[in-house]
Amino acid sequence: MYCEEEEKKREKEEEKEIYMSTFAIKNAIVVTCNENDEVIRDGAIIVDDNKITAVGRTKDLEEKIRECDEIIDGRDKIITPGLISVHDHVIGHVFKGFTEDGAEDYFYKHCFSMETFLNPENSYWFAYAGLMETLKFGCTMINDLFHYSQSTAEAVEDIGMKAIIQHKVFDIDLNNLQHKNYERFYDAGIKRLEENEELIKKWHNKADGRIKCWVGNHAPDTNSPELLKAGRELADKYGVGIHIHVAQTVQEHEMINNTYGMSSVKFLDSLGFLKDDVICAHLAFADTEDIAILERTGAKFAHCPVIMAKFGTFPRIKEFLTSKVPMAIGDDWVTLNPWGDMRAAIEVTRAVTGEALQYAIRAFRMMTIDAANLLNLGDETGSLEVGKKADLIVIDALRPNLVPMKDVIPSLVYNMTGNEVETVYVDGKKIVDEGRILAKDEIEVMRKTQSLAEEVWTKGGVWPE
Ligand SMILES: [Zn+2]
């Protein structure tokens, strides 16, 4: 009896150790993204279970570090917050590499119609492959709007990342869009909105709180005014946000202007759709009056410089950067490299304005703390500060593209490929180790993704080439 009790006690303690273990990384460069953009050389960070309990100079934290269960030497390493992308469609990985040269035409002609060949199973694998790409580059959280949103939720849960997920809601026929045919199928739209509600009921705050669910009205042209209003009501009912494309393409811009006699932003505002819980992606055609409406309503801007540059359009970036509209950066789809996004946010801005407007530190904040704030999660993630969740990445600084290093954040933003990311922690749990994802065998996922993609391309008439 006595022995049994001892055994139980020991088991309980072991259990406690698994869930409440502490670790410290010391002697590293720590990029905090706190309000002073503090970078601590010879820095250390201590994590207890899922939270950061100390950040500072190694020598000031020695005593606390000694008490940790695991002590990691971070010499020649840089620790930063996990990166956050505020606009994604990870299942769109099935369109990687062969759709980008076609820009907008290809988008309507091939992508939208090929989306009809997706199903819950292949979508899971395309989502997982997309997450795998961006996670290995240091992204710990995405904001994703697409079909088969529950497959995305499953992939996020399995790989160990964080996400806000919405279901793609629209009431046109995707095959008609290439012919600029906007015939409405309202009942199908309401069914999709019901699927969005199911997603919220099933997945909101699930996976230990790593997954949150919002409403995903796709765009002003692909949604009737009635469906947009119904989406607004659903978001209000559950107290969640809305993620929508706005003024994304020439086709949308022209359709909204021709049909309603106003811009996409004005149209949404006229429906009472815009509030401070709405994230508008792209805004490529938003003008000065539209920017004033966004400022008044508090609606936010997910800027996607890479996909916009591929489309050959770009928002009025100088006006946005100097406006009060909260903004952060998103990957969008097919190329999910946050470092490339940050560089494009700087370089394309300078190319289109002829001015040195955007800087490395701001671009970095737009994929860390500003991104967390955009998603209403700035209190729990996006920076390395005491009390926040331990969402962080460890970068190998001893790479030819990173030395010599004087100013840390610009060195990273201008030179990282993403392959220098060695370790990724989400909620204090290691999900990437030595550059490898721990959840599934990467090679198997990639082979499976390739064969499933070939099936979709065959149905879409673009395979074999
Ligand atoms: Zn998008």
Boltz pocket constraint, residues with backbone or C-beta under 6 A from the ligand:
constraints:
  - pocket:
      binder: B
      contacts: [[A, 87], [A, 88], [A, 89], [A, 245], [A, 281], [A, 332], [A, 333]]
      max_distance: 6.0
